[in-house]
Amino acid sequence: MPKMKNSMLLLMLLSLMVFALAACSESSNKDTAKKEEEQTKDNTSETTDEQQYPITIQHAFGETVIEKKPERIATIAWSNHDVALALGIVPVGFSAANYGVQDGSGMLPWTAEKLKELGEENPNIYQDTDGLDFEAIADSNPDVILAAYSGITQEEYDTLSQIAPVVAYKEIPWVTSWRDQISLNAQGMGMAAEGQQLIAETEKLIQDKVNEHPEIKGKKAAFAMFSATDLSKFYIYTPADPRGEFLVELGMEYPESVKQQITDNSSFYLELSAENADALADVEIFIAYGDDTTLPALQADPILGKVPAIQNGNVVVIGDNTPLAAAGTPSSLSIAYTIDEYLSLISDVAKNVK
């Protein structure tokens, strides 16, 4: 994470923290016809993809046109490289992870694991945690730069575009869902169909895992950020943020009392003062970054300690600056790597909710 003043550091932490198709047939003839149709589609998919060029991708800074299938993929910011890796492509360069890394490698464990699986032992990692390293990015000679999940500015976008076409976020920085991360970045790679397949596989994985924990279904949950040293204010991630959105995808509900506090549907978090603690009245489970001191500090607070979920200890504390905390903003690789641990922690608390 870039070295900034505490307020900026907090904002960046806020920004960092992704179906089965069925068909029935009335006769064997229809089954055969269907299979033949699907086979034809499979055989022509590559040709169809080629005919789609140039590809035009709309985003917050206008549009990006990709004239032909990129061979050299670069990624910047957070988790975009996971999409490329999940699709079997090793980027020619990607940004060092700046949160949750505990071994100094600049890579989160799911990234390192996938690189090893793909046979890459010496990845090119941009050391850009203090700002984008435009020289290093240019030196990697990319055909496209993926930045669907990022907070790049217009100026940064313009500079990057002088190096290669850039796939930016749709509208708002740092709120791209794991699905849109895959969809946008896969389009930029010329692998839209493969991206949709990855989305379907990830959705099935999530649903299969959720089915193993029926006790969490329907629980009213909120992903929050508290500071044990200053409980005069706190933050709640909104459904616009991947963290809040993912809780809903896991079968939980976003509390109505918190929804009523949202005045800007595009904002990824709410900042509330302790005096607004009544907005937390119908939260049954909190998920929050912290450590062993977090829950005791919350329960000892004269205001927040009276919030029912906090009073009853129904708080899932995710160790700050750990891989699981980094997976709070889910990606195509982090979901598979951490979902069992995440659901287990939530499940343990959900069992105590009366």
Buried (B, 14 or more C-beta within 10 A) or exposed (E): BEEEEEEEEBBBBBBBBBEEEEEEEEEEEEEEEEEEEEEEEEEEEEEEBEEBEEBEBEBEBEEBEBEEBBEBBBBBBBBBBBBBBBBEBBBBBBBBBBBBBEEEBBBBBBBBBBBEEEEBEEBBBBEBBEEBBBEBBBBBEBBBBBBBBBBBEEEBBEBBBEBBBBBBBBEEBBBBBBBBBBBBBBBBBBBBBBBBBBBEEBBEEBBEBBEEBEBBEEBBBBBBBBBBEEBEEBBBBBBBBBBBBBBEBBBBBBBEBBBEBBEEEEBBBBEBEBEBBEBBBBBBBBBBBBBEEBBEBBBEBEBBBBBBBBEBEBBBBBBBBBBBBBBBBBBBBBBBBBBEEBBEBBBEBBEEBE
